[in-house]
Amino acid sequence: MRLSIFSFALALLLPAGIVQAQTSVPAGTSHYTITQDSKNVGSAEFTATPISGGYTITSHGNLHLSKLNYNFTNTQNLDRALNLVSDQITGTVNGSEVTVSIKADPTGRQFNINVSAKGKNTQNTVDRHQHLALLPDLDPAGYMLLTRIGLENPQVSWALIPKENGLLVPTIYQRQPDVRGRLGGHDIMVQHTTATVSAENAINVELFHTQDGRLLEADLPQQNFYVSLDGFTLTNRPKFAPPRSPEHPPQQPGEPQDSEPQADQ
């Protein structure tokens, strides 16, 4: 099982909830530049908005390569603990439209998913876990939530990957030595966490962030993409080690969420 960074058009960009610590997300918009081989190839941003009972996080992105044009809009409704309640994703890959709608069922234990892609409509159901990050392609909102899971470092954690009908795969986190960077013209110390995603043919997401979980940069070294906050640069980028496949976390049948699903905002 190999995970493709460009799997949006295959069918699912699945949602996720998250973690019981580091749950306060500052309101506002953060804008990121996407680079490959030191060239600007796209941009993305997310906006966090407090609402009654939680947050709405809306993200947008685009990528322009010689053989690929990709864009997306993703709107997540989260509870106060950043557990996903509902999600709506729209996007195109080389002009082909994809729409994904996800909503927690009345029990709060599963997501009901509706997908429209390549002229086909499909439905799916997946378990609703805590410590679970949605990872659409090059979406900084997903990397921000992944960062906050890494700060908590739970014993069991997951990612939902946009491939085929959606892959629920384990993740492991490893704290790395701090590095240096510049933000707004000032030298700063930067925390570094490696998130290893998937049980087979694992991929690394290198997360660079502040102590309180602000995402400064997310690197995907195997795909050679770098998603950097505008105004931030790493001054001593570490060498990336090949990922090691994580072990499957223990199964947790019937794991309830801490909060009941809420009505759409």
URHU-V485761 format. One record per residue. RES is the residue in one letter. PSI is psi in whole degrees, 0 to 359 (none if undefined). Layout:
{{RES:PSI} {RES:PSI}}
//
This chain:
{{M:109} {R:134} {L:125} {S:137} {I:338} {F:71} {S:8} {F:315} {A:349} {L:330} {A:312} {L:131} {L:95} {L:154} {P:176} {A:153} {G:189} {I:143} {V:149} {Q:352} {A:169} {Q:43} {T:355} {S:115} {V:118} {P:140} {A:147} {G:182} {T:137} {S:130} {H:138} {Y:150} {T:137} {I:126} {T:155} {Q:127} {D:42} {S:13} {K:139} {N:117} {V:2} {G:186} {S:163} {A:159} {E:160} {F:151} {T:125} {A:129} {T:117} {P:137} {I:174} {S:118} {G:2} {G:227} {Y:153} {T:129} {I:117} {T:130} {S:151} {H:152} {G:160} {N:150} {L:134} {H:108} {L:172} {S:328} {K:12} {L:125} {N:124} {Y:135} {N:157} {F:157} {T:131} {N:124} {T:117} {Q:132} {N:122} {L:153} {D:186} {R:332} {A:12} {L:21} {N:135} {L:137} {V:315} {S:163} {D:144} {Q:124} {I:133} {T:150} {G:174} {T:147} {V:114} {N:41} {G:352} {S:124} {E:145} {V:136} {T:134} {V:130} {S:130} {I:139} {K:137} {A:140} {D:173} {P:336} {T:341} {G:7} {R:348} {Q:159} {F:136} {N:128} {I:133} {N:130} {V:134} {S:116} {A:134} {K:40} {G:8} {K:143} {N:128} {T:158} {Q:154} {N:159} {T:132} {V:156} {D:147} {R:102} {H:158} {Q:168} {H:48} {L:126} {A:135} {L:129} {L:71} {P:160} {D:119} {L:32} {D:112} {P:337} {A:319} {G:320} {Y:327} {M:315} {L:323} {L:320} {T:317} {R:328} {I:316} {G:325} {L:324} {E:327} {N:61} {P:160} {Q:324} {V:127} {S:156} {W:163} {A:147} {L:121} {I:136} {P:78} {K:135} {E:238} {N:15} {G:126} {L:122} {L:112} {V:153} {P:157} {T:149} {I:153} {Y:139} {Q:120} {R:133} {Q:165} {P:148} {D:153} {V:178} {R:150} {G:177} {R:132} {L:120} {G:31} {G:4} {H:141} {D:135} {I:156} {M:140} {V:131} {Q:149} {H:124} {T:134} {T:125} {A:119} {T:123} {V:130} {S:155} {A:333} {E:146} {N:53} {A:153} {I:151} {N:141} {V:114} {E:116} {L:124} {F:128} {H:167} {T:172} {Q:328} {D:13} {G:12} {R:124} {L:119} {L:323} {E:144} {A:123} {D:137} {L:83} {P:329} {Q:333} {Q:354} {N:42} {F:145} {Y:124} {V:105} {S:134} {L:135} {D:132} {G:358} {F:140} {T:142} {L:136} {T:345} {N:72} {R:127} {P:160} {K:139} {F:131} {A:148} {P:144} {P:154} {R:139} {S:129} {P:155} {E:152} {H:131} {P:156} {P:144} {Q:145} {Q:72} {P:135} {G:22} {E:120} {P:154} {Q:156} {D:342} {S:149} {E:150} {P:146} {Q:159} {A:151} {D:140} {Q:none}}
//
